[in-house]
Amino acid sequence: MTTAQTAPQPPMRLRELVFGAACAAALRAAARLGVADALDDRPLAVEDLAAAVKTEPQPLRRLLRALTCYGVFAEEPDGTFAHTDMSRLLREDDPHSLRAITLWCTEPWTWDAWPKLDEAVRTGHNVVEDLYGKEFFTYLGEDAPASAEIFNQAMTTSSRQSAADVAAFLDLSGRGSVADIGGGQGHVVASLLEKYPSMRGTLLDLPRVVENADPRLREGGALADRVRIVPGDCRTAIPVRADVYVVKNILEWDDESTARALRNVVEAGGPGTRVVVIENLVDDSPSMRFSTAMDLLLLLNVGGAKHTTDSMVARLTAAGLVIDDIRPVNAYLHAFDCTVPEKPAGL
């Protein structure tokens, strides 16, 4: 195991870093092959594992040995392979599974886009439109439906896993209604309605998104009688009135779109409304390697960006919001707890 005393010297560390694509490709291969799903609590010989996932034993051993260098799987003294805490996250049935995220971050379009990062840095614009001749999500929907499905799975998994943390974090005592703006399938609003049995909620997102809302929110669901599902684009208008607005992980567009969305929240809520914006930050030390990588991916595909604390504060105050508190929700997310003042300063 690498320790502070045995950490590789700069030349070796740089050699390791430039082969980062090999690690990403190995993780993708393991996820697509279902290696983690085939391996249970008992270590397996590579021949048995290869038979289970329908591969050749020797190439599979090479793949697994590469991943063990990063703590994904472990090779036992007798040559068998066993799970680690990280490899279990590649299982489909793990409650904290990152399999869909692993696939999404290594989809074929990413291998087309990453080599053009220097171009994106020079111009400040996404490269996907030049690569495929159309806007990113249009490309996914029209030309890469399998990748679009992986995106939906990854976003659903991420939202479901963080919703419990958000609901536990937020104290909405005394509030009668909450609106989840750009809330995807509605895992956050569903968790909040379960926490507060007398509260009413609204989910707003694009039509193609909310038509697949969490079953708890749809007709016949346990929370259906306390929720409205509103199809719409928060950058265009927010025809929703609530005591509290939650805006989570959507303010990653270009500056103009972000400003429009925030102005629409302020206008919809009116004076005294509480607005909670929850985002990943690129200046948050525990998650910086992940969030800065996602920040670069956003530059490549949609020309968007993750925020620093200061850039988020600047956008919220420009929209007329007063920031009352900034606190971490978990290792990846920060909440900006805001209020719409009597006379919004930015309007």
N, C-alpha and C positions, 0 to 999 in steps of 0.2 A: 504493500500500500504506500502511496506517495505521502510523505509528511513534509513539514516545513524544512526538516534537515535533509531530506532526500529529494526535494523539489528539483525538477530539471533546470539546467542552466539555460540562459536566454537562447542560445542557438538551437538547442534541442526543443525548447518550448515553442519557438517560432516554427520549427519544422512540424511539430504536432498541430499547431494552429492552422497552418496552410492546408493540412489534410482534414480540416473540419468537415468538408463535404463527404469524406469517407465515413465519418461517424454518423452523419445525418442519413446517408444512404443505407448504412448498416441497420440503423433503427427502423427505417422504412421497410427494409427487406424483412426484418424480424416481425414487424407488425403485419405485413401483408401475408407472410407465410403462416402466421398464427403460432409462432414458436412458444411464446409465453403461455398461450392457452393450452398447448399440448403438454407443458411441464407443470406438474402439480407439486405437492409438498415433498415428494420423494425425488432425489436426484436421479437423472436418467443417463444412461450411456448414449453417446451421440448416435450410434446405430439405431437405437430404439426411437430416439427423438426424430431422426431423419425419416424413419418409416412412418411415423405419425403425421409428419408434415409434408411427406412425399418429396423429399430432396435426396441428393447424394450425400453420404455421411461426411466425406472429407471437406467439400466446400462448406457444409454447415458448420463443421468444427472450426474452420477458418473464420467464418462469420461470428461465431460465438466467442472465440478467443479475442477478436477485435473489440467486441462489446464488453467483455470482462475488464478490459483496460480502463473502462469508464465506470465500472461498478454496475453495469447492466448484465446480469447473470454472473455466476461464479463457477470457476472450474475447481472441482474437488481433487485431492491428491491422487485418487484412483482414476482420474480422467473423466469422471461423470460431470454433468452440469446441473447446477441448482439455481433456484430463484434468489434474487436479492430484493430489497425493498423497492428498488427502481424497476427491475424487470417485471415485478407484479403489476406495475402501473400500465404495462402493455397488454394486460389481459382484458378482454371485453367485459368480463363479469366482475371486475374489481370496482368497488363503490367509488373509488377515486381515479378511475381509468383515464389515462391520457393517450390511449390508442388513436382516437379520432384526431386529436390535436397533433400527434406525431405524423399522421398521414397528411393532414392539411398543410402543415408547414414544410412538407417535402413533396407536394403535388408536382406533376410534370411542368406546369407553368413556372414554378419557382426556379427550376433549373434553366429555363429560358431567360428569366428576368435577372437573376443574380449577376451574371457576367456583365450586365449593362449598368451596374450600380454607379460606376464612374460617370456615365452619361447622365444619370438621374441627379447625381451630386452637382455636376456642372450646370445643369439647366434648372433644377428644382422641380422638374415635372416627372410624372410617372412614365414608365417605358412600355407599359402593357398596350396602350393604344397604338403605338408604332409597331409593336410586335404582331398584334392580331387585328389591327384595323378597327377596333371598337372598344368602348368603355369596358372596364374589367368585369363588372357583374353581368353586363350584356353578353360578353364573351363566355362567361361560365354558363349562363342560361341557354345560349344558342349552340355553343360549340363544345362545351365540356361538361355535360350533365352529370357525369360520374364525379367530377371534381366539385360541382355545385352541391351534390349530395353529401360529400365528405365535409364541405364547409358547413352545411346545415347540422350535421352530426357533431362537428367540433364545437360550434357555437352553442348548440343545445347542451352538450356535456359541460362546457365551461359555465354556462348560465345556471344550470341545475346545481352544480357544485358550489358556486359562489352565493346562490340565493339564500341558503341557510345562514351563511355568515352575515349577509346584509340584513336579513330579518332579525337575527340575534343582536346585531349592532344598533339598529335604529330603534329609538324610543319614540313611538308615535302616540303615546298615551294622551287621551283627550282630543285626539283628531278624529274626525268622522269619516274622512275619505282620502284616498291616495290614488295618484295616477302614475302609471309606469310608462314613461315616454320613450318610444323606440325600444320597448321592452321585449322584443322577440316573441317567444312563445308564452311569456308571462310567468316565468318561474318566480321572479321576485315578488310580483303582486300577489301571486298565489300563496307564497310563504308568509307574507305580511297579513293577508286575510285570515290565514290559519292562526297566526299569533294573536290577532285582534278580532274576536268573533262578532263584534258589533260594527266593524268598519266596512265601508263599501269601497270598491276599487274600479279602476278603468285601465285597460291595456290599449295602447295606441302603437301601431306599427304598420308597415306596408301591407297591402291586402294579401299578397302571396305568403306573407309571414304569419299573420294572425289567423289565417284559415287553418293553420296547423297548431293552434294554441294548445297549451297544456290541457289535457282532458278534464282536469278539475274545474276549468273555467268554462268549458263548452256546455251546451245544452245537455242536461242530465248529470252534469258533474257536481261534485260536493259543494263547490263555491259559485255555481252558475247564477244563483239568485241574488248574489251580492256584487256582481261584476258586469261591466259593459265592455264589450270588445269593439274597438273603433278602428277601422282601416283608414290609414292616412299617413302622410309624410310630414314629420314635425318641422322640416325645413320650409314647408309651404304654409301650414296652419296647424293650430292645436285647438280643435273644437271641444275642449274638455275642461270642466271646472272641478277643482279639487282643493282640499286643504293643504295637501302635501304633494309635490311633484318629485318623482325619483327619475334621474337621468343617468343611466349607467352605461359606460363603455361605448358611447356613440359619438362623442365629440372629437372625432379623429379625422374629419374631413378637412377640406381647405378652409382657410380663415373665414371667408364669406359665408359658407354654408353653416359653419359653427356659430357665427354671430347671428344668423337668421334664426336658427333653432333656439338659441337662448333668448332672443328677443320675443319669439313666439311664446315661450314658456312664461316670461314676465307678463306679457299682455294677457295671456289666458288666465293666469292666476290672480293678478291684481295685487294691490297693497296688502301687506300682512301675510302673504302666502309664503310657506316654507318650501324651499327648493334644495334638494340634496343631489349634488352631482358626484358621481363615483367613477373614478378613472384609475388606470395604471399610470404611473409616473416614471419618467426616465431618469429622475434624480433620486429615486428611492433605492438605497443601497442593497437591501436584501434581494431585490428582484431585477437589478440593473442589467445583468447579462441577458435575461429574457426580454425585458421591456425595450431595451435599446435595439435588440435584434428585430423585434416586432415593429419598432419605429422605422427601421430601414425597409422592412417588407412593405409597410404602408406607403412609403415614398415610392417604391417600385410599382405597386399595383394600382393605387388610387390617388397618389400624390398627397396623401394625408400624413399625419404625424401624431405621435404620442406627445404628451405634455410634460413640461417641468412644473414644479409647484408655482413658480413665478408666472409662467405663461398661462397656466390655468386661472390663477388669480386675476391676471390682466384681462382675460376674456370675460370672466364672470363680472368684474366690476364695470367693464365697458358696456355690458348688457344692462347695467343698472341694478345689479344685485349687491347686497351687503353680506359679506362673508362673516359668519358668526363663529365658526370653528373649522379646523382642519385636523382630521385624525385618521390613522390607519384602520381599515376594516379587517384586513388580514395581511399576509406577507406580500400580496400583489396589488392591493387596492387601497386607495385613500378616498375619504369622503369629505367633500366641501359642503358644509351645512350653511345654507344661505337664506336670506329673507328678502322679499320684495318690499322696499321701503314705501312710505306714503307718497313720496315723489321720486321715482327712480332717477338716479343721477345721469344715466346714460341715455335717457329718452327725451 
